[in-house]
Amino acid sequence: MNKYRPNVAALMVNERGQLLVCERFKVPGAWQFPQGGVDKGEENDAALLREVQEEIGYSPEHYEVVKKQDGYRYDYPEGFKKGKKGKYIGQEQTYYLCQVKEGAPEVNVMQEPREFSQYRWIWPEEFSLDWLPAFKLEVYRSVMRDFFEVTI
């Protein structure tokens, strides 16, 4: 049976309306949102809190979830299988739009294990598909349209 790995992603937006993007530590030039897999027995909302804390150092008091939407799915490229014994053929994602609260600390990508080398705040229309592998393009197009009404 073909299985998709459950995954959550955080669209962190600051008070100016800018979107957080982070450069992958091991893949220079690859920018993405804080995100990660949902552990067995874990609820998506709990996974979001854990992933945001692990990847950018924000605790739940630093942001508020204002919208969530699921059903985003992509397949891994041929020969790329993730998870125990490569049991996943892709990821099925739930995206969360998160408003960063006034007074929140700076993003801290120096978490261990290290996921990101740096971060920046961009306007949603500045997001570039050039930052992504081809197999993720359609999901990111859909997310940017659905959450920000931006066509990329």
C-alpha positions in Angstrom: 0.0 0.0 0.0 1.3 3.4 -0.9 1.5 5.7 2.1 2.0 9.4 2.5 4.0 10.8 5.4 1.9 13.2 7.5 3.5 16.6 7.7 2.8 20.0 9.1 4.1 23.4 7.9 4.1 26.8 9.5 3.4 30.0 7.5 4.8 32.5 10.0 3.7 36.1 9.3 5.1 39.1 11.2 3.2 42.2 12.1 4.1 43.9 8.8 2.6 41.0 6.8 5.9 39.5 5.8 6.4 35.7 5.5 9.2 33.8 7.2 11.4 31.6 4.9 14.4 29.6 6.1 17.3 28.3 4.1 18.0 24.6 4.5 21.3 24.0 6.4 22.4 21.1 4.1 21.0 22.4 0.9 22.2 26.0 0.3 19.8 28.0 -1.9 16.8 25.9 -0.9 14.3 28.0 1.1 11.2 26.8 2.8 8.8 27.2 5.7 9.3 25.6 9.1 7.8 22.1 8.7 8.2 18.5 9.6 6.7 15.1 10.0 3.9 14.1 12.4 5.1 11.4 14.8 3.1 8.2 15.3 0.2 8.9 17.7 0.8 12.7 17.5 -2.0 15.1 16.5 -1.2 17.6 13.7 -1.7 20.6 16.0 0.8 19.2 18.5 3.3 18.4 15.7 3.1 22.0 14.6 4.0 23.3 18.1 6.9 20.9 18.3 8.3 21.6 14.9 8.1 25.4 15.3 9.9 25.1 18.6 12.5 22.6 17.3 13.3 24.6 14.1 13.0 28.3 14.9 12.8 28.4 18.7 9.3 29.9 19.0 7.0 28.7 21.8 3.2 28.8 21.5 3.0 32.1 23.3 5.0 33.8 20.5 2.4 33.2 17.7 -1.3 32.5 17.1 -2.7 30.1 14.5 -5.2 32.0 12.5 -6.0 29.4 9.7 -5.2 25.9 8.8 -5.8 23.9 5.7 -5.0 20.3 4.8 -5.0 18.1 1.7 -1.7 19.3 0.2 0.1 16.3 -1.2 3.2 15.6 -3.3 5.0 12.5 -4.4 8.7 12.0 -3.9 10.8 11.7 -7.0 11.6 8.2 -8.3 14.2 6.5 -6.1 13.5 8.8 -3.1 11.6 7.1 -0.3 11.5 8.5 3.2 10.8 6.8 6.5 11.4 3.4 7.9 12.4 1.2 5.0 11.3 3.8 2.5 7.6 3.2 3.2 6.4 6.6 2.2 5.9 7.6 -1.4 5.4 11.3 -0.6 4.0 13.7 2.0 0.5 14.9 2.8 0.7 18.3 4.5 -1.4 20.5 6.7 -0.4 24.2 6.5 -1.0 26.6 9.4 -1.0 30.4 9.0 0.6 31.7 12.1 0.6 35.4 13.2 3.7 36.2 15.1 2.8 38.2 18.2 4.2 41.6 19.1 7.2 41.3 21.4 8.1 37.8 20.1 11.9 37.2 20.1 14.0 37.0 16.9 13.8 33.7 15.1 16.5 31.4 16.2 17.6 28.9 13.5 20.6 27.7 15.7 18.6 24.8 17.1 20.0 21.3 17.4 19.8 19.3 15.3 20.3 22.1 12.8 17.7 22.4 10.0 18.4 25.9 8.7 21.4 28.1 8.1 19.6 31.4 8.0 16.2 33.0 7.7 14.6 36.1 6.3 11.2 37.8 6.1 9.8 38.4 2.7 6.6 39.7 1.1 4.6 36.7 0.0 4.8 37.8 -3.7 8.6 37.6 -3.4 8.6 33.8 -2.8 10.5 32.1 -5.6 9.8 28.7 -7.1 13.5 28.6 -7.9 14.1 27.8 -4.3 12.3 24.5 -4.5 12.8 21.0 -6.0 10.4 20.4 -9.0 8.3 17.8 -7.1 7.2 20.5 -4.5 6.3 23.2 -7.0 2.5 22.5 -7.3 2.0 22.4 -3.6 3.8 25.7 -3.0 1.8 27.3 -5.8 -1.4 26.1 -4.2 -0.4 27.2 -0.7 0.6 30.7 -1.9 -2.6 31.1 -3.7 -4.8 29.7 -0.9 -3.3 31.6 1.9 -2.0 34.8 0.3 -3.9 35.1 -3.0 -0.5 35.2 -4.7 0.2 33.5 -8.0 3.7 32.3 -8.4 
